[in-house]
């Protein structure tokens, strides 16, 4: 959510930002906001004028009574004022609702470093790390490998739960938890507090971290309750600080959290395909930072480095892809994805996403910092440490052997009960 003052004082700048995101249909929202904001301010002035008039008349009534004079004329006018103020406040309340709706739709200002482009086809490669392995045998997909090893069951899960779910078994399930434990230990060693969050959150938190479009497309609603299954632990982790004013000495707040995640993925490609890459339920280790505005891009780089270090340790070839303006979700000021090499696809697959929301998310959730002189909104950032299902896809494909076994990355051996290969 943008600062209303920014829209009020720099409407052309906000409109230009919307154009850079190729969302021309939202430009008119700026003018709608200005019109409604002007009406609201006029109503506020009118209400203030009535309150002043009421105070002045009350003084006259008291003076008249002291003098023994008739004050009926003043009293009849005073009696009408509360009703007039109530009518104004009701109009103002309706305006506030509409203004908030508009503010939730107008996209965040993108950072000056963001490349301009219409969609993900115009994202910019920043860096490649590691060389793809050359195979002297036919590369199998992660589904073929896992099913051959009898370590995953998509057929039964489709019957019990539908497409987009899976049963993970044996050493593959152990490898899944090894990834969680390795990622957790790495992040804790980097000074992040480990937190396990609730798996459900209320609508007021969800609207603070997601756009309405994202809520409708991705969130599972608990029928009859004000609760949603979380799509990522980022949401309840950031939600821990809703309506809180933090001391400057408390910042930065650095948290890493593990949770199961649940996504409807309406309209997403691949959800009906068998496999682990895009599913309705998955495990994820996340990181968030709440910090001073001046420090947020320092932490953005730090968080991206942490994800790179995790996948470098695993030995998986990766690349950083900077998201262009048209590929940024509305709350994001800057974002980049890490992608892993998929030998089966002979291309790249997304594995993590690092984002700086600047103050947009904190403004929605009312997270502020008090420096002793003034209060202002913090910046919030989030990044995937590892989504284990996608990491498993990369491990199964990149470390497969001709005999059907899969080498387990050495960094995970301490978490694998002595096992170094996936095999029957």
C-alpha positions in Angstrom: 0.0 0.0 0.0 1.4 3.4 -1.0 1.5 6.4 1.3 -1.6 8.5 0.4 0.6 11.6 0.7 2.8 10.3 -2.2 -0.3 9.9 -4.4 -1.7 13.3 -3.3 1.6 15.1 -4.0 3.0 13.1 -6.9 0.2 11.6 -8.9 2.1 11.7 -12.2 4.9 9.8 -10.6 2.5 7.1 -9.4 0.9 6.9 -12.8 4.2 6.5 -14.5 5.1 3.7 -12.2 1.8 2.0 -13.1 2.7 2.3 -16.8 6.1 0.7 -16.1 4.2 -2.3 -14.8 2.1 -2.3 -17.9 -1.1 -2.0 -15.9 -2.7 0.9 -17.8 -6.2 -0.1 -16.6 -5.2 1.0 -13.1 -4.1 4.5 -14.0 -7.6 5.9 -13.5 -7.5 4.7 -9.9 -5.1 7.5 -9.1 -7.6 10.1 -10.2 -10.4 8.2 -8.4 -8.3 8.4 -5.2 -7.6 12.1 -5.6 -11.3 12.8 -6.1 -12.4 10.7 -3.1 -9.6 12.0 -1.0 -10.6 15.6 -1.7 -14.3 14.8 -0.8 -13.1 13.2 2.4 -11.0 16.1 3.4 -13.9 18.5 2.7 -16.1 16.4 4.9 -13.5 16.4 7.6 -13.4 20.2 7.4 -17.2 20.4 7.5 -17.3 18.2 10.6 -14.6 20.2 12.3 -16.5 23.4 11.5 -19.7 21.9 13.1 -17.8 20.8 16.2 -16.3 24.3 16.5 -19.8 25.8 16.1 -21.2 23.4 18.8 -18.5 24.5 21.2 -19.1 28.2 20.6 -22.9 27.7 21.0 -22.3 25.8 24.2 -20.4 28.7 25.6 -23.2 31.1 24.6 -25.7 28.8 26.3 -23.7 28.7 29.5 -23.3 32.5 29.4 -27.0 33.0 28.8 -27.9 30.7 31.7 -25.5 32.6 34.0 -27.2 35.8 33.1 -30.7 34.3 33.4 -31.4 34.8 29.7 -33.4 32.6 27.4 -31.0 30.1 25.6 -33.7 28.1 23.7 -32.6 29.5 20.3 -29.0 28.3 20.8 -30.1 25.0 22.3 -32.3 24.1 19.3 -29.3 24.7 17.0 -26.9 22.7 19.2 -29.4 19.7 19.2 -29.2 19.5 15.4 -25.4 19.4 15.2 -24.8 15.8 16.4 -27.1 14.4 13.7 -25.3 16.5 11.1 -21.9 15.3 12.3 -23.1 11.7 12.3 -24.3 12.0 8.7 -20.9 13.4 7.7 -19.1 10.6 9.6 -21.2 7.9 7.8 -20.3 9.5 4.4 -16.7 9.7 5.5 -16.7 6.0 6.5 -18.0 5.0 3.1 -15.3 7.1 1.4 -12.7 5.5 3.7 -13.7 2.1 2.6 -13.5 2.9 -1.1 -10.2 4.8 -0.6 -8.7 1.7 1.1 -9.9 -0.5 -1.7 -8.2 1.7 -4.2 -5.0 1.9 -2.1 -4.9 -1.9 -1.9 -5.0 -2.1 -5.7 -2.6 0.6 -6.8 0.8 -1.2 -7.2 3.8 -0.5 -5.0 6.6 1.8 -6.4 9.2 -0.3 -8.1 12.9 0.3 -7.2 14.9 2.3 -9.7 17.1 -0.7 -10.4 14.2 -2.9 -11.7 14.5 -3.7 -15.4 11.5 -2.6 -17.5 9.7 -5.4 -19.2 6.2 -6.7 -19.8 6.3 -10.3 -18.4 8.6 -13.1 -17.2 10.0 -13.5 -20.7 11.8 -10.2 -20.2 13.4 -11.1 -16.8 17.2 -10.5 -16.7 19.8 -13.0 -15.9 22.2 -11.7 -13.3 24.5 -14.6 -12.5 25.1 -18.3 -13.1 26.7 -20.5 -10.5 28.0 -24.0 -11.3 28.2 -26.0 -14.6 25.5 -28.4 -15.7 26.6 -32.0 -15.6 27.1 -33.8 -18.9 25.4 -37.2 -18.9 26.5 -40.3 -21.0 23.1 -42.0 -20.6 19.5 -41.0 -21.1 18.4 -38.6 -18.5 15.2 -39.6 -16.6 12.6 -37.2 -15.0 12.4 -37.0 -11.2 9.0 -38.8 -11.5 10.5 -41.8 -13.3 13.4 -42.0 -10.9 11.3 -41.7 -7.7 8.7 -44.1 -8.9 11.3 -46.7 -10.0 12.8 -46.4 -6.5 9.3 -46.9 -5.0 9.8 -43.7 -2.9 6.8 -41.7 -4.1 3.2 -42.6 -4.8 1.2 -40.2 -6.9 -1.6 -42.7 -7.8 -2.8 -43.3 -4.3 -2.6 -39.6 -3.3 -4.7 -38.7 -6.4 -7.3 -41.1 -5.1 -7.2 -40.0 -1.5 -6.6 -36.3 -2.0 -6.7 -35.4 -5.7 -4.0 -34.1 -8.1 -1.3 -31.9 -6.7 -0.6 -34.2 -3.7 1.8 -37.1 -3.1 2.9 -39.8 -0.6 6.7 -39.5 -0.1 8.3 -42.7 1.3 11.5 -44.2 2.7 14.8 -42.5 2.0 13.3 -39.9 -0.2 11.1 -38.7 2.7 14.2 -38.8 4.8 16.0 -36.7 2.2 13.2 -34.2 2.3 13.6 -33.7 6.0 17.4 -33.6 5.6 16.9 -30.6 3.4 14.7 -28.9 6.0 17.2 -29.6 8.8 20.2 -28.5 6.7 18.5 -25.2 5.7 17.4 -24.6 9.3 20.9 -25.1 10.7 22.4 -22.9 8.1 20.0 -20.0 8.7 20.4 -20.3 12.5 24.2 -20.2 12.0 23.7 -16.9 10.1 21.9 -15.3 13.1 18.3 -15.9 12.2 15.9 -16.9 14.9 14.1 -20.2 14.2 10.3 -20.1 14.5 7.6 -22.6 13.7 4.4 -20.6 12.9 0.7 -21.4 13.0 -0.5 -23.1 9.8 -3.7 -20.9 9.6 -4.1 -17.2 9.7 -6.9 -14.7 9.7 -8.1 -12.6 6.8 -6.7 -9.3 8.3 -3.2 -10.8 8.1 -3.7 -12.3 4.7 -4.9 -9.0 3.2 -1.7 -7.4 4.7 0.6 -9.7 2.8 -1.3 -10.7 -0.3 -3.4 -8.9 -2.9 -7.0 -9.8 -3.2 -6.3 -11.5 -6.6 -3.6 -13.7 -4.9 -5.9 -14.6 -2.1 -8.7 -15.7 -4.4 -6.3 -17.6 -6.7 -4.1 -19.3 -4.1 -5.6 -19.5 -0.6 -7.6 -22.3 1.0 -10.4 -20.9 3.1 -11.5 -22.8 6.2 -15.3 -23.1 5.8 -17.3 -21.1 8.3 -14.3 -19.6 10.0 -12.1 -16.5 9.6 -9.1 -18.7 8.9 -7.0 -19.6 5.8 -4.3 -22.3 5.4 -1.0 -20.6 4.9 0.7 -20.5 1.5 4.1 -19.8 3.1 5.4 -19.3 6.6 6.4 -15.7 5.5 2.8 -14.7 6.1 2.3 -15.7 9.8 6.0 -14.7 10.5 5.4 -11.2 9.2 1.9 -11.3 10.8 3.6 -11.7 14.3 4.2 -8.0 14.2 0.8 -6.7 13.1 -0.1 -3.4 14.7 3.2 -3.3 16.6 5.6 -0.4 17.1 9.1 -1.6 17.5 12.0 0.1 19.2 14.8 1.1 16.9 17.2 -1.0 19.0 15.1 -4.1 18.2 15.9 -3.9 14.5 16.8 -5.7 12.4 14.5 -8.6 13.2 15.7 -11.7 11.3 13.6 -14.9 11.4 13.7 -18.2 9.6 10.6 -20.5 9.8 9.7 -23.9 8.6 6.1 -25.0 7.7 4.0 -27.1 5.5 2.4 -24.8 2.8 -0.9 -25.0 1.0 -1.8 -23.4 -2.3 -4.8 -23.7 -4.6 -2.7 -22.5 -7.6 -5.9 -21.7 -9.6 -4.9 -21.2 -13.2 -1.3 -22.4 -12.7 0.2 -24.5 -15.4 1.5 -27.9 -14.3 -0.8 -28.6 -11.3 -2.4 -31.4 -13.1 0.9 -33.0 -14.1 2.3 -35.8 -12.0 5.3 -34.7 -10.0 6.8 -32.7 -7.2 7.4 -29.4 -8.9 4.0 -27.7 -8.5 1.8 -29.1 -5.8 -1.0 -28.1 -3.5 1.0 -29.0 -0.4 4.8 -28.8 0.2 7.4 -28.0 2.8 9.4 -24.8 2.9 12.0 -23.1 5.0 11.5 -19.3 4.8 13.4 -16.2 5.9 12.1 -12.8 6.7 13.7 -9.5 7.7 12.0 -6.4 9.3 14.4 -3.5 9.3 15.1 0.2 9.0 14.2 1.6 5.5 17.8 2.6 4.9 19.1 -0.9 5.4 16.6 -2.9 3.4 18.6 -3.3 0.2 21.7 -4.4 2.2 19.5 -7.2 3.6 18.0 -7.9 0.2 21.5 -8.8 -1.0 22.3 -10.8 2.2 19.1 -12.9 1.9 19.8 -13.7 -1.8 23.3 -14.7 -0.9 22.0 -17.1 1.8 19.8 -18.9 -0.8 22.7 -19.1 -3.2 25.0 -20.6 -0.5 22.4 -23.3 0.3 22.2 -24.5 -3.3 26.0 -24.1 -3.9 26.5 -26.4 -0.9 24.1 -28.9 -2.4 26.1 -28.7 -5.7 23.2 -27.8 -7.9 23.8 -25.4 -10.8 21.8 -22.2 -10.3 21.2 -18.8 -11.8 19.8 -15.6 -10.4 17.0 -14.0 -12.5 16.0 -10.4 -11.9 12.3 -9.9 -12.2 11.3 -7.2 -14.6 8.6 -4.6 -13.8 5.8 -6.4 -15.5 6.6 -9.6 -13.6 6.5 -8.0 -10.2 3.5 -8.7 -8.0 1.8 -5.5 -6.9 3.3 -5.4 -3.4 6.9 -5.9 -4.6 9.4 -3.1 -5.0 12.2 -5.5 -6.2 12.4 -9.2 -6.6 14.6 -11.9 -8.0 14.3 -15.7 -8.5 16.9 -18.4 -8.2 16.5 -21.1 -10.7 18.1 -24.6 -10.7 19.2 -26.5 -13.8 16.9 -29.3 -14.9 18.7 -31.9 -17.1 15.4 -33.4 -18.1 14.0 -30.1 -19.3 17.4 -28.9 -20.5 16.5 -25.6 -19.0 15.9 -23.8 -15.7 13.2 -24.2 -13.0 12.4 -21.7 -10.3 13.4 -22.8 -6.8 13.4 -19.6 -4.6 12.2 -16.0 -4.7 13.7 -13.0 -2.8 11.6 -9.9 -2.4 11.8 -6.4 -0.9 8.4 -5.0 -0.2 9.9 -1.8 1.2 7.1 -0.2 3.4 4.1 -1.5 1.4 3.5 -4.6 3.5 4.4 -2.8 6.8 1.9 -0.1 6.0 -0.9 -2.7 5.4 -0.1 -4.5 8.7 0.7 -1.3 10.6 4.3 -2.3 11.6 6.2 0.8 12.7 9.5 1.7 14.4 9.9 4.4 17.1 13.3 6.1 17.0 12.5 8.2 20.0 11.6 11.2 18.0 9.1 10.0 15.4 7.3 6.8 14.3 7.5 5.5 10.8 6.9 2.3 8.8 9.6 -0.4 8.7 10.7 -2.2 5.5 9.9 -5.9 5.2 11.7 -8.6 3.1 11.1 -12.3 2.5 13.0 -15.0 0.8 12.7 -18.8 0.3 15.6 -20.6 1.9 14.4 -23.8 0.3 11.2 -25.3 -1.0 12.1 -29.0 -0.5 9.9 -30.5 -3.2 11.6 -28.3 -5.9 15.0 -29.0 -4.4 14.2 -32.7 -4.6 13.4 -32.4 -8.3 16.8 -30.8 -8.8 18.7 -33.4 -6.7 17.0 -36.4 -8.4 17.7 -35.1 -11.9 21.2 -33.7 -11.4 22.6 -36.6 -9.3 21.0 -39.5 -11.0 23.1 -42.5 -12.1 22.8 -44.9 -15.0 21.8 -47.7 -12.6 18.8 -45.8 -11.3 20.4 -44.8 -8.0 20.8 -41.1 -6.9 23.8 -39.7 -5.1 22.9 -37.7 -2.0 24.7 -34.3 -1.8 27.5 -34.7 0.8 26.4 -31.8 2.9 23.2 -33.8 3.7 24.9 -37.0 4.8 24.9 -36.0 8.5 21.1 -35.9 8.3 20.6 -39.2 6.4 21.2 -41.8 9.1 24.4 -42.9 7.3 22.9 -43.2 3.8 24.7 -41.7 0.9 22.6 -42.9 -2.0 18.9 -43.3 -2.9 18.6 -46.9 -4.0 16.2 -49.9 -3.9 
